[in-house]
Amino acid sequence: MYARLRFPISDLEALEELEEAADVLLVHEAEAVLAEGGPTATMAELLADLFSERGAGAA
């Protein structure tokens, strides 16, 4: 969804501001999904799904 930066950021404060802005954006997106009654998952479900996909691709 988000493009990774492909250049070094020498200003650590600027990087922290970018990370904070990305966090705020994700919170707004999550709130919109919840408001629409969209699907949710627990952290345990997310981790299980992540590791099961990773394991299936490695086999």
N, C-alpha and C positions, 0 to 999 in steps of 0.2 A: 504494500500500500504506500509506504513512504520510501522515497529514494534515499539510499545511503549517501552520505557526503563522501566524495572521492578526492578530497583535498584536505591537507592538515589544517586544523584550526589552532593557531598559536595563542589565541586569547581564550584562556580557560573560562573566564567569566561569560564570554559570548557563548561558549559551548553549554554552560550550565543554563543560560537563558533559553537556548534552543531546546534543551531537554525539558525544561519546565513548560515551555509552550507546547511541546508535543504531549506532555502529560495532561495538560489542560484540554487539549483537543480530544484526547482519548476519553477523558471523563465526560465531555459533552456528547461524544458519540455513544458512549455506554448509556448515558441518561436518556438519549433519544430512543435507543433500542428498548430500554425498559419501559419508557412511556408508551411505546407502540405495542407493548406486550410481546416483544421479541423473545427468542430463546435465550436461556441463561445456562451457565454451567458452573459447577464448583471448581475450586482450584485443584482438588483431587482428580476430578474428571478431566480437566485440561491437561494435567501432567500425565495421567494414564494414557490419554489420547496421543499426546506428543511422543511419549516413549514407545508406545505400541507402533506408531507409524515409523519411527526411526529404526526400531528393531526389524520391522517387516521389510524395509528398504535395504537393510544390510544383509539380509538372508539370501 
